[in-house]
Amino acid sequence: MTYFSLFTLIPSILISIFSLFLFSFALEKYFDKKVTTVVNNSYELAKSYVQQVRNKIESDIVLIAFDTNKSAKFLNDNGKEYTRFLKTQKLIRDIDEIHIIDQNKKLLFSNIDNSSNYTPPIDGALKLVLDDDRPLKIINAPENISAAIIRLQAFENRFLYVVKYLDKNISKYLTESQEAINFYYTVEDRSTGIKISFAIIYIIIVTLLLFISITIAIKFSSRFFRSINNLISASNAIGEGDLTTKVPEIKTDKDLERLNKNFNSMIVRLKNQQEKLIINERHEAWGNLARKLAHEIKNPLTPIQLTIDRIKEKYSKKVDTSDKDNFEDNLKIINNQIKQIENLVNEFSDFARMPKPIFKDNDLVKIIKENIQLLSQIDKTIKLNFTSNKSNVLLGSDKEQMNRVIFNLIKNSIESIQQKAENSSDFDKIITIEIFEKNNQITVIIIDSGLGFGIFKNNVNEILNPYVTTKKNGTGLGLSIVNKIINDHNGKLNFISVQNGAKVEIIFNQTK
């Protein structure tokens, strides 16, 4: 905010000083003596012209009156003679209108042919010359007329009234010059106030610009530094081991938006790597335990089996006929239990000896179809639906291990539906398998209408722990092995609770 304010204020101050200097210089030039002289002279020139016309008409009317008085006998109230005489006077004196009127302003004789164009003088003017032989000037500025009236001494009740039209442009110039001079001197008198007003206006504009600049600075800095603070908070949380944190993706600078997205992607990758590391450590720990447990269990199985065989061989003939069936049934039970223990030991061994995957391009669509064909024979009352957005979906993987993953997951869904059918037959036995590839990511989804995740509904990830199972006779190692295989293939296994069933999602991220 400080920098934005300085970036606005410093140039504004420099510009204001220069502008005030320039304005003062221009104002002083505006009131220069030469300009003042020109303004005054132009007004005086127009004024002198008008005054000259008005003075001339005053002298002209005296001369016309003199000639008229001298020619009184010659004229002898003859209309034609008067008209000719007055038109001659008009030409000699350069007067526009010459009228002879009585004291009632009635037109007696005139140099104009159309008497309707005659405009009588004002009442006050005629009264002033009734008893005075001097001419009276009449000024009608709005009409651009300069006139004069005088009493004719040689006649009784007769007056000479002459009119001269001024140039309209000169009259207009005179008015405009007067207004310009008034404005000019008003501005000159207020020049100091104008400078102060200019400075105040400029200060207001600069203040407004400063306010806008600060507002923009606040908005920009809040967007910019909020992103930085979010990154700092997120990095602190990660430093404390919280990998669930995320940087809010807000509208900000493009580079910061990209940084936020990359940071969040890094957190996701870090969390996935941590989960994989934990899973690998857990599998390694359980593998060691399974190896030791398999070894300890397998050692006594052989002598127990041999002992059972000897007992059967030695005592089967000695047992009474009535007890023989019971004797053999008990031996069968013992043998079955030994076989179950052997199966459990074999699963322990498989879990402990999970081989490293050999990666080759394998078509997952083909693997899924082969397993569906094989497993559909277990229970033909269960409908298996399969969809794919591509005919071939290639994944760098270990084919045998991928077969084991798909087989185990579909088999689990079948067994879950069968368990549910033991208590209820009023539901659709359906397993839906989907696979689609998009943006270097392969997703496999298996949805069944079985029991769901039961007691693990609130925390379905617990089902991945070894020796944890929802099945009656399960060992709890199948999903652990599946999860380890998927992790080894740069994938992730998700369990999602759905209504009336379960959903399993596998996501493989392909690297090119």
PyMOL commands that set and color helices and strands:
alter all, ss='L'
color gray80, all
select helices_A, chain A and resi 2-30+33-70+72-75+79-93+115-117+123-128+141-143+168-189+191-239+254-315+321-352+364-375+399-423+454-456+460-464+478-488
alter helices_A, ss='H'
color red, helices_A
select strands_A, chain A and resi 97-101+107-110+136-140+145-151+159-165+360-363+383-388+394-397+430-438+441-448+491-498+501-509
alter strands_A, ss='S'
color yellow, strands_A
deselect
rebuild
show_as cartoon
